[in-house]
Amino acid sequence: MAIFQKSVVKTYLKKQQEQNQALLDKAYQNYKLNYNLQKQATIKNMKEEEYQDGFLNDIFVNVLGYTLKPNQNYNLEREYKNQNDNKKCDGAIIKEQKAIAIIELKSTKTIDLTNVTAQAFNYKNNQAGCKYVITSNFRKLRFYIDYAGEYEEFDLFNLTANDFAFFYLILHKDNIFADLPQKLKDDTKFHEKEISDKLYQDYSGFKNKIFDNLQANNKDIDKLTLFKKSQKLLDRLLFIFFAEDSGLLPENLIRTIIERYGNLKKLDAYKPLYDIFKQYFVYLNLGDENYQIPAYNGGLFAPDELLDNLKIDDEILKQDSLKITEYDFSSDVDVNILGHIFEHSLTEIEKMEQNITRGHAPLPNTVSKRKKDGVFYTPKYITQYITDNTIGLLCTDKKEQMQISDIEFDGSHTAKKGLNAKGKKLYNKLDDYKKWLFNLKILDPACGSGAFLNQALQFLITEHQKIDDLIIELTDDRLNLQNTDKEILENNLYGVDINEESVEIAKLSLWLRTAKKGRKLSNLNDNIKCGNSLIDKEGLGYKNIFKWEEEFPIIMQSGGFDVVIGNPPYGAKLSKKTQKYLHEKYIKGGGESVISFLKLSDILLNNKGIQGFIIPKSFIFSSNYKSIREFLKDNIFEIVDCKKVWKEVKLEQVIISYRKNKKTEFYYTSVLELEEVKKVGKITKNTFETYGFFLNNVNNEELNIANKLTKNNLFLDDISINSRGGIFQKHIKNEGDFEVLGGAEIQRYEIVGIKGKIKNEIIKNEKKATIKGNSVLVQNIVAHIEKPKPHIKITACVPNNFDYKIVDTINQITVNKNFSNKFIWIVLNSKLINWYSYRFIFAKAIRTMHFDSPVTSRLPVKKISIKAQQPFIKKADKMLVLNQEMQEKSSKFIKRIVANFAIDKLTNKLKTFYDYDFKTFIDELKKKKIILKLDEQDEWEDYFDNYKNQINALQNQISQTDDEIDKLVYNLYNLTEDEIKIVENT
């Protein structure tokens, strides 16, 4: 996949031409001299190590302006060593003594550069701050920026002047050092969003105008039907917009149609503009030589009696068609931008359909069914990763099985008159592999606008191209590859969606990606179908029931699909009847649609099938997913922590990869960072029994620490009772018999303030509201903190006043007589237990976390005697004394300024005056309209400094004591120095 947007590149190339044409021309002449045909023939027969130095000189030094070590002021180095081990990449571009680009080289015998990618990125990841990766087999060169899923590729044996200009733009020394490729990428993202937003606004406005006009002119037809027909008309027009800019139709066809309309009008032979459009729809359906329009029928332009007989005003079609045809669909608008527009469109369609059905105009802030059903457009980096690790994994396994995964052409496959026996055997294997590829059956059971199907299509096209390149290299014979994409579309890809418009848009998106001049569009009616994937039972009142055995009989009779991928809907508001049906048909918890989709995918897969879904992170830890977790766990081979993929969705997501009938003892744990998945490590599945959920995004060193904490130790629930306070918040007033505490009043070292008061008559039977002896009070909501690095903070304190009443935002941990509450308090507030809880209880989730029994039943506590607890208790007492002293001094100073200046409400900086200088203190007083004279400032500065210095000294003692407590806890669980560093630094 390309990194840069064509129109953005065009702008940069124009600027380069204006400023550096002479240098560019000279570099191109050097390239042609260094890489002439004779040199290319020699390079083909050279081994990797024979030409690596020569390649760097010929291309990077003589053409791109670098200086190779050991020359003075060098910026290019051979065999550059990793920072973390002794491995070396073949080369590196150096700036300020650091590698900013990694170069990894192979000989021309390595045809597929994809095999080099992982190795090159491993080198990159061992160089801090390195973002660029370059791989080459001396013929092809690939350029990456941070992410292995996108690259620009150049054929060094066949660079035209235009190709070379782009090559020079992104790889010349001055441009790499100026970070120009990154700027190009940033501009691409900005441009894509800008174009996407603007085009969608124009597209949506056009659609709404057509719909309004259809309603005005076709009053005998119901609104919902008209709305659906307006969408189909837009689909037809969108195909023409795309096709006229892509060489599939005559250039400026929309303008030609509108000009024809205008000419007829001038000749007093008026014909409605829509009638002329309909004529061209017929040409697009059947073809017309006179107008140089091939037949593109695939159902999109087939006769539609109702649509063809609608009335539309000329100006509506004319104005907006001319507006949208101004976009350049060959460079500005690619299929990924269209994907976003399609998904936006589906949301709008469903919102409109809801409102039409209810009989009123669209309501502001109405939540569409699509959003309600948890359906969002899946980003390309997600669809690509899932596709690569499902279809790609099957392909890798098949190639290894057929012994064609690493092919090098060293002359041993040919004889004088063509292929020898070894060559023919290889040719047959490659041919058999292509046939196997064409027989793969890939399904998205909730396909939406077709994001996953489009990605699968792209993957298979690329995979076929790789094999075709091998066959060409082997036979030296060009292949007729015109219809590969069409065969993939018709034989490999299948989708189902409950929404009729989704199905039509999915088809359109696939047509736009595969349409070729003079070739009919594929009929996708047997591949992309409308139906409710989860429901196949009649008589229950469900729409669009879908019987898989009847809809895809040949596939299901053959055992099922090879691959199931997608982003199934979740969080849908389903009726109790539907939940009951799904629960009974699929699995316990199936009333959550995503759980039913997970079970359905297993049913639809063949015995060796593979599944890849992006689903809520709740799957790995929530009790609602327990049954489906148990069902899938033996066969899951990877879990990717994606954090939050969609801003609109509160939940985090994970990618799960699952292989039917292939049990594994471990699974890979990975994390998505900046659109790239990074492997963290392997986790054995017996941890599932120990920790009660799928651990994720933890490495083996962290797991070893966790095992130390849990091995032969108690858990907090074993030695205490965890209960929430009373439920009486609505009765809290300013007056009453008892002071009340809520979670906000619980701080780590003390109770700060009160929530309000409560009358005895209300509280007298609330036993949970009473503070007990030997207890610890904990905020029920555990804080999740993002900076400076993601972590949680358990906030607990020991009560020193038992007259308070507590509400249910506080958990009271009542400890048995063998443990001191101060010991438990110290442990709960420690870095180690918070570090452990975040990873091994809360699964690193960004969610509301409650400190209830499911947490405390898994919090490890070291079983030690009361005597052994004494060092912890002493530190606890010291911490309480220091904090009390600090609060007393702070309170005294604050009372003084409130009394002196009659301030109603202190600013935050005045409350924490000891963290700032005297100037800030004066500035904060000014905000309260208090101006001190110079002699008053002198007096106040001494007073301020005195209290600030005393409190800062206490803060240092508190911080030192905190560190001493953490060391005690580390020693308690026998952590080594290296393990302590891991806890402190992660």
C-alpha positions, 0 to 999 in steps of 0.5 A: 500500500502506498504511503503518499497521496498522489495529488500531495506528491504532485505538489511537492514534485512541482516545487522540486522541479522549480527549485532543483531541476538542474540537480535533478537532471544531473542525478538522473544522468548519473543513475542511467550511467550507474545502472545501465543495461550492461550493469544490470545484467552483471548485477543479476548474477552477483551475490548479495555480499558482492554488490552491497558496497557497490550498490550503496556507492552507485545509488546512495553516494553517486545519485542521492548525495550521501557520503559513505564511511570512512570518508570525512563527514560521512552520513552513510555507514555499512553494517551498522550495529544494533543498540541492544544486541550485536546484530547488524543491518547492511547499512544506515543513514546517519545524522548527528551520530544516530541512525535515522534510516535502516538499509537492508539488502538482498540479491536479485535472486530474492524476488519477494521483498516482503520476506525482508520486511520483518528483519529490517524493522527489527533493526529499526526497532533497535535504533532509538528515533529511527523512522525510515526503513529501506529494503532492496534486492538491487532491482526493486527498492522499498521505502517505509516510514515507521509502519511496515504495512505501507511502502513506496516501491521503485523498479531500479532497472526501469525508472522513467524520468517521472519515476526518478523525480519521485525517487529523488524527492523522498530519498535524496540526502537533503530531503531525508535530513530535512525529514521531508518524507514525514512531512509528505506523510503528514500532508497526505493525512491532512489532505485526505481528511480535508478532501474526505470531509469536503467531498462527503459534505458535497455528496451528502448535500447532493443526496439530500437535494435529490431526495427532497426533489424526488418527494416534491415531484413523485408524491405517489411514492412513499418516502422510504422507497424514494430515499432508497432510490436516491441512494441508488442514483447516487451510486450510479453517478459516483461510479461515473465520477470515478470512472471518467477520471480513471480512464474507464469512461471518456474524460469529462463524461458528466460535462458532456452529458450536461452540454448535450442537455444544454445544446438540445435546449438551445435547439428547441429540442428540450429533453429532461437532463435525467432522461439523458443520464438514463440514456447513458445508464443504458450505454453503461449497462450494454455498452455503446461503441459510438460513445466509446462506452464499454458495457459495465453491467454488474447489476448497478446499471441494470434496468430499474423500472421505478428508478427510471420513471422518477421525475427529477428537476434539471437544475438539481442534477446539473448544479451538484453533478458539476460540483462533484465532477470537479474532484479528481477521483484519480488522485485526490479521492482514492478508494479508502477515502470513498470507504469513509464516505460510504460508512458516513453515508450508511450512518446517515441512511439508517438515521433517515430511515428511522425518521421516515419510518417514525413519520417525522423529519430527522431529529438533532442528535439522533443516534443512528441504528448503525451507531446504536448497533456498534458499527463503525468504519474500520481503519485500514491499519486494522483491516490490513493487520487482520487480513495479513494474519488470517489470509496471510497466515494460511498463505504462509503455511501453504507455501511452506508446505509446498516448499515455495516460501523462499525461492532464489533463482540461481540458474539451477532451474533452466537448461538451454531450451527452457526449464529443466526438471527442477524448473518444471517442478517449481512451475507446477508448484507455483501454478498449483498454489495459484489454483489454491488461492483462487479456491479460498473462501473468505467471509465477512458476516457483517460486512458494512460498506466492505472495508474488510472485503476490499482489504482481502481483495487487495491482499489476494491481488498482491499475493497473485502478483508475487507468484506471477513475478516468480513465474515470469522470472522463472519462464521469462514469459509475460503473463496475461493477468488482466482478469486476476482481480475479477476472478478473486472478486467472483471466487474468493470474497463473500459478505453478508449485512443486515442492511440493504444499502450496506450491501449495495455500497459494499458492491460499489466499493469493490467495483470501483477497486476492480473496474477496468475499461472494456470489462464488464463488472462482476455480478456480485449478487451471489457473493454479497448478500442482505440478511440477518447473519445471526437469525435463521429461524422463521416465524419469530417476526425477524426481518431478513432471516438468513439460512447459511446452508441455503444461501451458500450451499456449495461452500457449506457442503464443502465444509465451510469458509477458510477465513472469517474476518470482520468487525462484528457489531456490539453493544446493540440494544436487542429485545429480550426475545432476541437475546433469549433466541441468541443465547439458546442458539449460540452460547451463554451470553449470546444476547450480546451480538458480538458473542453470537458472531464469535460462535457463528464464525466457528460454525461457519469455518471449515475444519482448518479455518481461521478467524480474525475479529476486532471486538471489545476488550471486555472479551478478555476479562469480563464475566459476560464473555466467560462462556465464549472465552472458555469455548475459544481459548484453546485455539486463540493464537494471538490477542492484540491490545488496540486500546481505543481505535474509535473516538466515538466508542468508550470501549477499548478493542482487541484483535483476536485471532483464532484457528479452528481445531488447532490447539496451542499451549500459548498465545502471542500478546501484542499491542497497537502503537501508532497504527503498528502492531508490536509483539510483546511476547508469548503467554502460556495458557495456564495463566488463564486459570491462575489469573482468570482472564487472558493476560495481554500486553505483558512480557515474560519478565513482568509475568515472572514478577506476577508469579512471585506475588501470587505463589504460595501467598494469600489474597486480600479476600482470604484475610478480610471482608470487603463491603461497600458503604451504605446506600443513602446518598440522596438523603445527605443534607447540610444538617444532620446527626453524623458527618458523611464520607464519600469516595472523594474524601478518601485520600492516601494519607488522610480523610479530607473534608466531608460529603455532607450530613445524615440524620440518625433516623435514616442511618440507624439500620445501615450497618454498612455505613459504620466504620469498623475497627482494624479497617482500611477505607478505599475509593471504590472507583480506581483511578486510571491515569494516562501520564506520564505513562498509563497506570492506576492509583488505588487510593486508601487510608486508615480511619482515625475517626469512627464517628463518620458514616460512609456511602457506597462510593467507599469500600471498607476492607475489614481485616482479621486479627492476624493482620494490621490495617496499617500493614494492608494500607501500606501494601495497597498504596505501594507501587508494586501492588498498583503495578500488579493490579493494572496488569494482572487484575484490570488487564490494562483497560481504560474503563471504570474500575471498581475496588470490589471483591472480584479485585480483592479476591485476586490481590496477593498478600504476603502471609507474615506475622504481626511481628514481621509487620512492625517495620511497615506499621512504623513507616505507616505511623511516620507517614501519618505523622508527617502528613498531619504535620504538613496539613496543619501547617498548610491549614494554618497559612491558608486560614491566615490569608483567608482571615486577612483578605476575606477570600470567599473561594481560594484558587487551586494555586493558593491552596497549594501555595507551597508548590509555587514561588512568591510571585505566583502567590502575588499574582493569584491574590491579584486575581482576587482583586487583592493588591499588596503594597511594597512594604506589605509584600516584604512582610508577606514574603518572609511569612510565605517563605517560612511556611513554604520551606517548612512544608517543602521539607516535610514533602521531602520527608514524605517522598523519602518515606514513600520510597522506603515503604516501596523498598519494604514491599519489594523486599516483602515479595523478594524482588531482585534489583532488575525486577524492581527496575521493571516495576519502576520503569513500566 
